[in-house]
Amino acid sequence: MALPAFDNALNERPLVAILRGITPDEIDAAADALVEAGFAMIEVPLNSPQPFTSIERLVKRLPDEVVVGAGTVLDTESVQRLADMGAKLLVTPNFDAEVLAAAVAHDMQALIGCLTPSEAFAALKGGARAVKLFPAARMGTGYLKDIKSVLPRDARVMAVGGVNLDNMEEWVEAGIDGFGYGSHLYTPGTSADTLGQRAKALVERWQHLHR
């Protein structure tokens, strides 16, 4: 189910919830709020408290059409551990050929952090499902246009870092293919109710921009 679920998310609602700093005690309520709001991709960065425990709970709790996994994945040992627990989404802040190869070998869907054309081409050649432009807001939409002008037409580019409800339209108009939301969506201590409200607003904004 992971591949069609991921493809559906990329095609219909390519929005990733980044729950940096969340704890295992919070993860169930947060996940339920995100799914109810319409998110179909959820990542727990590995620099969160007890991230593997939270991810394992997500894998067991959520339906197959929701793709869950880890962000800030920096080594192949973490990839193996994630694969063993059934996580299907792997997100990195950088391009690391060994980490990407391990993800592909385990049939994980990889969103690879890139900044330069060289990194983006290498990630796509290595099997990345999408390029994660990071940090996006510091580079701006003009840089996105430059990057997309040289990448293959079917390459997916997602913006992460400084994207929010107010600047989504600017990025969509510039040709972005999706977003990852971190602190604009969740910071440590955010209640499930607040998270759900923020998530719903982001989903509704995306849908409005793609009518």
C-alpha positions as CSV (number, residue, x, y, z in Angstrom):
1,M,0.0,0.0,0.0
2,A,2.9,2.4,0.6
3,L,3.6,3.2,-3.0
4,P,0.0,4.0,-4.1
5,A,-0.6,5.8,-0.9
6,F,2.5,8.0,-1.4
7,D,1.6,8.6,-5.0
8,N,-1.9,9.6,-4.1
9,A,-0.5,12.0,-1.5
10,L,1.9,13.6,-3.9
11,N,-0.8,14.0,-6.6
12,E,-3.7,15.1,-4.4
13,R,-2.4,16.7,-1.3
14,P,1.4,16.9,-1.1
15,L,1.7,18.3,2.4
16,V,4.0,16.8,5.0
17,A,3.4,17.4,8.7
18,I,6.8,17.8,10.5
19,L,6.4,17.1,14.2
20,R,9.8,18.1,15.5
21,G,10.0,17.9,19.2
22,I,6.9,15.8,19.8
23,T,6.9,13.1,22.5
24,P,5.4,9.6,22.4
25,D,2.8,10.7,24.9
26,E,1.5,13.3,22.4
27,I,1.8,11.4,19.2
28,D,-1.6,9.6,19.1
29,A,-3.7,12.7,19.6
30,A,-1.6,14.7,17.2
31,A,-1.8,12.0,14.5
32,D,-5.6,11.8,14.8
33,A,-5.9,15.5,14.5
34,L,-3.7,15.6,11.4
35,V,-5.5,12.8,9.7
36,E,-8.9,14.3,10.4
37,A,-7.7,17.6,8.9
38,G,-6.6,15.8,5.7
39,F,-2.9,15.3,6.0
40,A,-1.6,12.0,4.4
41,M,2.1,12.3,5.2
42,I,3.5,12.7,8.7
43,E,7.2,12.7,9.8
44,V,8.8,12.7,13.2
45,P,12.3,14.2,13.0
46,L,14.9,12.0,14.6
47,N,16.1,14.8,16.8
48,S,12.8,14.6,18.7
49,P,12.5,12.9,22.1
50,Q,12.2,9.1,21.6
51,P,11.5,9.5,17.9
52,F,11.5,5.8,17.1
53,T,8.9,5.1,19.8
54,S,6.6,7.8,18.3
55,I,7.1,6.5,14.7
56,E,6.4,3.0,15.7
57,R,3.1,4.2,17.3
58,L,2.2,6.0,14.1
59,V,2.9,2.9,12.0
60,K,0.6,0.8,14.2
61,R,-2.1,3.4,14.6
62,L,-2.7,5.0,11.2
63,P,-4.4,3.5,8.1
64,D,-2.4,2.4,5.1
65,E,-3.4,5.5,3.1
66,V,-1.4,7.7,5.5
67,V,2.4,7.5,4.9
68,V,4.4,7.9,8.0
69,G,8.1,7.9,8.9
70,A,11.1,10.0,9.9
71,G,12.7,13.3,9.1
72,T,16.3,14.4,9.8
73,V,17.5,10.9,8.8
74,L,21.3,11.1,8.6
75,D,22.7,7.6,8.6
76,T,22.0,4.1,7.2
77,E,21.5,2.6,10.7
78,S,18.5,4.7,11.2
79,V,17.1,3.7,7.8
80,Q,17.4,0.1,8.8
81,R,15.7,0.6,12.1
82,L,12.9,2.5,10.4
83,A,12.4,-0.2,7.8
84,D,12.3,-2.9,10.4
85,M,9.3,-1.1,12.1
86,G,7.5,-0.6,8.9
87,A,8.0,3.1,8.4
88,K,7.6,4.2,4.7
89,L,8.5,7.9,4.6
90,L,12.1,9.0,4.8
91,V,13.0,12.7,4.8
92,T,16.5,14.2,5.0
93,P,17.8,17.7,5.3
94,N,20.7,17.0,3.0
95,F,21.8,14.7,0.1
96,D,23.6,11.6,1.3
97,A,24.0,9.0,-1.3
98,E,24.3,6.1,1.2
99,V,21.2,7.1,3.1
100,L,19.2,7.4,-0.1
101,A,20.5,4.1,-1.5
102,A,19.4,2.4,1.8
103,A,16.0,4.0,1.6
104,V,15.5,2.8,-1.9
105,A,16.7,-0.7,-1.0
106,H,14.0,-0.9,1.7
107,D,11.3,0.5,-0.6
108,M,11.0,3.6,1.5
109,Q,9.7,6.8,-0.1
110,A,12.5,9.3,0.1
111,L,12.2,13.1,0.1
112,I,15.7,14.4,-0.1
113,G,16.9,17.8,1.1
114,C,18.8,19.7,-1.6
115,L,19.8,23.2,-2.4
116,T,22.0,23.1,-5.5
117,P,21.2,21.7,-9.0
118,S,24.0,19.2,-8.5
119,E,22.4,17.8,-5.3
120,A,19.0,17.7,-6.9
121,F,20.1,15.8,-10.0
122,A,22.1,13.4,-7.8
123,A,19.1,12.8,-5.6
124,L,16.7,12.2,-8.4
125,K,19.2,9.9,-10.2
126,G,19.6,7.9,-6.9
127,G,15.8,7.3,-6.6
128,A,14.5,10.2,-4.6
129,R,10.7,10.5,-5.0
130,A,10.9,14.3,-4.6
131,V,13.5,17.0,-3.9
132,K,13.0,18.9,-0.7
133,L,14.2,22.5,-1.3
134,F,15.6,23.4,2.1
135,P,15.8,26.0,3.4
136,A,13.2,27.3,1.0
137,A,12.2,30.7,2.3
138,R,15.8,31.9,2.7
139,M,16.3,31.2,-1.0
140,G,12.9,32.4,-2.2
141,T,10.6,31.7,-5.1
142,G,13.1,33.1,-7.7
143,Y,15.6,30.4,-6.8
144,L,12.8,27.8,-7.1
145,K,12.1,28.9,-10.6
146,D,15.8,28.7,-11.5
147,I,16.1,25.2,-10.1
148,K,12.9,24.0,-11.8
149,S,14.1,25.4,-15.2
150,V,16.8,22.8,-15.4
151,L,15.3,19.8,-13.6
152,P,13.3,17.2,-15.5
153,R,9.7,18.3,-16.0
154,D,8.3,15.4,-14.0
155,A,10.6,16.1,-11.0
156,R,8.7,17.0,-7.8
157,V,10.1,19.9,-5.7
158,M,8.7,20.5,-2.2
159,A,9.4,23.6,-0.1
160,V,10.4,23.2,3.5
161,G,11.6,25.9,5.8
162,G,9.8,29.2,6.4
163,V,6.6,28.2,4.4
164,N,3.3,29.1,6.0
165,L,-0.3,30.0,5.3
166,D,0.5,33.5,4.2
167,N,3.1,32.7,1.5
168,M,1.7,29.5,0.1
169,E,0.1,31.2,-2.9
170,E,3.4,32.8,-3.9
171,W,5.1,29.5,-3.9
172,V,2.3,27.7,-5.8
173,E,2.4,30.5,-8.5
174,A,6.2,29.9,-8.7
175,G,5.6,26.2,-9.5
176,I,6.2,24.4,-6.2
177,D,4.8,20.9,-6.0
178,G,4.2,20.6,-2.3
179,F,5.1,21.7,1.2
180,G,6.5,20.5,4.4
181,Y,5.3,22.4,7.5
182,G,7.4,22.5,10.6
183,S,7.1,25.2,13.3
184,H,4.2,26.9,11.5
185,L,2.2,23.7,12.2
186,Y,3.7,22.3,15.3
187,T,6.1,23.3,18.1
188,P,6.7,21.4,21.3
189,G,3.7,21.7,23.5
190,T,1.2,22.5,20.8
191,S,-2.2,20.9,21.7
192,A,-3.9,18.5,19.5
193,D,-6.8,20.9,19.1
194,T,-4.5,23.7,17.9
195,L,-2.6,21.4,15.7
196,G,-5.8,20.2,14.1
197,Q,-7.0,23.8,13.5
198,R,-3.7,24.8,11.9
199,A,-3.6,21.6,9.8
200,K,-7.2,22.2,8.5
201,A,-6.4,25.8,7.5
202,L,-3.3,24.6,5.5
203,V,-5.3,21.9,3.7
204,E,-8.1,24.3,2.9
205,R,-5.6,26.8,1.6
206,W,-3.9,24.2,-0.6
207,Q,-7.3,23.1,-2.0
208,H,-8.3,26.7,-2.7
209,L,-5.1,27.3,-4.6
210,H,-5.7,24.3,-6.8
211,R,-9.3,24.8,-7.8
